[in-house]
């Protein structure tokens, strides 16, 4: 069994001291593949459609009101 990854001397009894834990080395991985490309596009398309419907409705009502005068 190896020693714990603490650095420094053990703290004395009755004193407030900090103990630093040495970080574990990490292996470098390949480039992050990220998320699938279609998910953000689908979400954007749905949001544009939801926001465009009220705009089209208002434009239609305005055109109807303005052309009847």
C-alpha positions as a LaTeX table, in Angstrom:
\begin{tabular}{lrrr}
\hline
Residue & $x$ (\AA) & $y$ (\AA) & $z$ (\AA) \\
\hline
Unk1 & 0.00 & 0.00 & 0.00 \\
Unk2 & 1.37 & 3.40 & $-0.94$ \\
Unk3 & 1.27 & 6.52 & 1.19 \\
Unk4 & $-1.67$ & 8.94 & 0.87 \\
Unk5 & $-1.22$ & 11.84 & $-1.56$ \\
Unk6 & $-0.93$ & 14.46 & 1.18 \\
Unk7 & 1.87 & 16.98 & 1.14 \\
Unk8 & 3.39 & 18.58 & 4.19 \\
Unk9 & 3.81 & 17.54 & 7.77 \\
Unk10 & 0.89 & 16.15 & 9.79 \\
Unk11 & $-1.04$ & 18.85 & 11.67 \\
Unk12 & $-0.40$ & 19.31 & 15.37 \\
Unk13 & $-3.23$ & 18.52 & 17.77 \\
Unk14 & $-5.49$ & 21.49 & 18.55 \\
Unk15 & $-4.37$ & 23.63 & 15.63 \\
Unk16 & $-6.25$ & 24.68 & 12.51 \\
Unk17 & $-4.13$ & 23.72 & 9.52 \\
Unk18 & $-4.90$ & 22.89 & 5.91 \\
Unk19 & $-3.77$ & 19.77 & 4.12 \\
Unk20 & $-3.11$ & 19.93 & 0.37 \\
Unk21 & $-4.04$ & 16.89 & $-1.73$ \\
Unk22 & $-1.88$ & 16.35 & $-4.76$ \\
Unk23 & $-3.87$ & 16.26 & $-8.02$ \\
Unk24 & $-3.99$ & 13.06 & $-9.99$ \\
Unk25 & $-2.46$ & 13.36 & $-13.44$ \\
Unk26 & $-4.99$ & 13.04 & $-16.24$ \\
Unk27 & $-4.46$ & 11.52 & $-19.63$ \\
Unk28 & $-5.04$ & 13.83 & $-22.59$ \\
Unk29 & $-7.93$ & 12.60 & $-24.74$ \\
Unk30 & $-8.72$ & 13.15 & $-28.38$ \\
Unk31 & $-10.84$ & 16.06 & $-29.57$ \\
Unk32 & $-14.29$ & 16.18 & $-28.02$ \\
Unk33 & $-16.83$ & 14.87 & $-30.53$ \\
Unk34 & $-19.52$ & 17.10 & $-29.04$ \\
Unk35 & $-23.24$ & 16.68 & $-29.57$ \\
Unk36 & $-24.93$ & 15.42 & $-32.71$ \\
Unk37 & $-25.27$ & 18.20 & $-35.27$ \\
Unk38 & $-29.01$ & 17.91 & $-35.88$ \\
Unk39 & $-30.30$ & 18.59 & $-32.35$ \\
Unk40 & $-29.56$ & 22.35 & $-32.18$ \\
Unk41 & $-30.88$ & 22.83 & $-35.74$ \\
Unk42 & $-34.14$ & 21.07 & $-34.91$ \\
Unk43 & $-34.59$ & 23.12 & $-31.74$ \\
Unk44 & $-33.88$ & 26.35 & $-33.63$ \\
Unk45 & $-36.36$ & 25.41 & $-36.34$ \\
Unk46 & $-39.09$ & 24.68 & $-33.79$ \\
Unk47 & $-38.47$ & 27.93 & $-31.92$ \\
Unk48 & $-38.59$ & 29.97 & $-35.13$ \\
Unk49 & $-41.86$ & 28.28 & $-36.10$ \\
Unk50 & $-43.42$ & 28.92 & $-32.68$ \\
Unk51 & $-42.35$ & 32.57 & $-32.72$ \\
Unk52 & $-43.37$ & 33.14 & $-36.35$ \\
Unk53 & $-46.98$ & 31.99 & $-35.95$ \\
Unk54 & $-48.16$ & 34.93 & $-33.78$ \\
Unk55 & $-46.29$ & 37.36 & $-36.03$ \\
Unk56 & $-48.00$ & 36.00 & $-39.13$ \\
Unk57 & $-51.37$ & 36.13 & $-37.39$ \\
Unk58 & $-50.90$ & 39.78 & $-36.39$ \\
Unk59 & $-49.75$ & 40.71 & $-39.90$ \\
Unk60 & $-52.83$ & 39.00 & $-41.40$ \\
Unk61 & $-55.19$ & 40.81 & $-39.03$ \\
Unk62 & $-53.51$ & 44.16 & $-39.74$ \\
Unk63 & $-53.74$ & 43.59 & $-43.49$ \\
Unk64 & $-57.42$ & 42.69 & $-43.15$ \\
Unk65 & $-58.21$ & 45.78 & $-41.09$ \\
Unk66 & $-56.21$ & 48.16 & $-43.30$ \\
Unk67 & $-57.65$ & 46.90 & $-46.59$ \\
Unk68 & $-61.29$ & 47.25 & $-45.47$ \\
Unk69 & $-61.06$ & 51.03 & $-45.10$ \\
\hline
\end{tabular}
